[in-house]
Amino acid sequence: MIEMFHGLLGNGILYHRMSEDPQHGMRLGRHQLLDARSLAYMVENDVAAMNTTLKDRLWQRVVTILDQGKLGSCTGNAGTGALGTEPFYSAVGQKVLPDPDDERACEKFAVKLYSEATEIDPFPGSYPPEDTGSSGLAICRVLKSRGTIKGYTWARTAYGFLTLLQSGPVLQGMPWYRAFFQPDADGFIDADPTWTSSGIAGGHEVEALGVELDTRDVFDSVITYANSWGTGWGDHGMFRMRLRTYEQLNGVDLKQFTL
């Protein structure tokens, strides 16, 4: 059974900590952390951005697909992946990341990022020695404190999500259902129409790379993601999900680096 702990801290920070139903070779490890001050940095507040014409996008991931192994470091892996994806790779990623083809070195970078995030988030414990999991917000804060990124922008709606994808990859924290562990032959994790009844296995952080728009029904648009379970999972380490599925998920948060 998945246990969830949530509350509102006195400084306006909402936290939602989820335990995990471990699956062999497919660790999770994301908790949700929201700061009320982030409302001022929503893309939905930017009139010019929200009037951007939506187009199909697929941002080039330069860094190899990583594998978090037995560690709940999905947040660090997703953050590393975004730094290793255009346009962020050319702007800052190539200055701070190891050789993008060196999986071991890039994974070490991701674990270090995860470790620092566990030290600043409000969840008890830190890695090492405790594999506590962390949040996408904590990853963004670590990268900002390092001076790697200037800040981060949020989205809270489907249209805001598509707007962010027009300018680069997006970090997505989400509840991970048990049906999602086994994508279909095309990499869709939501191919099983009964996925909602499979139950939540925990929280996961992934990198959204782009969108293929459906002009007849925008909610049939397909989002492409990079995961952190190696190239042997899904479509060479990638997966797809329909925007309609995103709309049915509770507890999703979407962040994009600003440089």
Salt bridges, closest charged atoms under 4 A:
GLU20 OE1 - ARG27 NH2 2.94
ASP21 OD2 - ARG178 NE 2.98
ASP35 OD2 - ARG37 NH2 2.56
ASP35 OD2 - ARG141 NH2 2.64
GLU44 OE1 - ARG156 NH1 3.98
GLU116 OE2 - LYS112 NZ 3.64
GLU116 OE2 - ARG146 NH2 3.03
ASP131 OD2 - ARG27 NH1 3.10
ASP190 OD1 - ARG242 NH1 2.97
GLU205 OE2 - LYS255 NZ 2.58
GLU207 OE1 - ARG61 NH1 2.78
ASP214 OD1 - ARG216 NE 3.95
ASP217 OD2 - ARG244 NH2 2.63
ASP220 OD1 - ARG244 NH2 3.14
ASP235 OD1 - HIS236 NE2 3.88
ASP235 OD2 - ARG240 NH1 3.04
ASP253 OD2 - ARG30 NH2 2.50
ASP253 OD1 - LYS255 NZ 2.30
